[in-house]
Amino acid sequence: MWHLIVVIIIGFIAGLIARALHPGDDKAGFIVTTLLGIAGSFVATYGGRMLGLYSANSSAGFIASVIGAVVILVIYNFIRKNS
């Protein structure tokens, strides 16, 4: 149970930092920001595993989670801008 709570808190903080690093006209609330950070962590973890940076049982750190969230935010804004 604590693992899930910690993931949500770290995801929210990573999402906030990602939105601060990539400013824009995003009107996202608490849930979207949290999901952005959690998705960034997943992207960083699985991307790092594919590149051989992490072993099968390890996960990405906080900075990698923020970088993953920024990548997702850039892709989202690029897709939204083109449509």
N, C-alpha and C positions, 0 to 999 in steps of 0.2 A: 504494500500500500504506500509506504514511504517513497519507494522508487518512482511511482506514478506522480506523486505530488512534487517531488524534486524535478522530474522531467518537465512538468508543466511550468514550474517557477523558472527553471533555467531556460526553457523555450520562450517564455514571455520576455525575460531579460535579453536574450539573444535577438528576439524580434524587435524589441525597442531599439537596441543598438543598431541593428541593420537598417531600420527606418530612419534613424538619425544620420547614419553614414550615407544613405542614398535618399536625399530629400526629394520630395515631389508632392503632387496634389493627391495624396492618398487619404481617403476618408475611411480608414479601417479602425475598428474598435478593438477591445480587449481580446476577444476570441480570435479574430483574424490575425492580430499581432502574435498571439501565442502560437497559433497554428503555423504561422510563417517561421517562427523560431524552431519549432519542433520539426517541421519539414526541412529546414536548413540543417539541422542536426542529422537527420536521416540521409540527406544528400551528401553531407561531409563524411559520414561514416561509410556508406556504401561506395562512394567515389574513392575514398581513401583505401578501402579494401581492394577495389579493382586496380588501383595504381600500385598496390603493394605497400602502402604506408602503414596500414593497420593489420593486425592478425585477425583471424576469424572471430575471436571472442572479445576483442576490444572495440571501443567506440570512440568517436571523435571527441576532442576536447572542446572547451568553451569557445576559443578563438576560431577553430575550424567550423563550429556551428554558426557563428556569426557570419563567417565568409560564405558558408552555404546558404544562409538566409539572404544575404546580399545578392548572390547569384540568382536565387529564385525571384527576388524582387526585380532585378534587372530584366530577366526573361519575361516576367509578368507585364512590366511596363512596356517592353518592346512589342509584345503581342497585342496589348491593349491599344497602343498607339497606331498599329497597322490596321486594326479593324474598325 
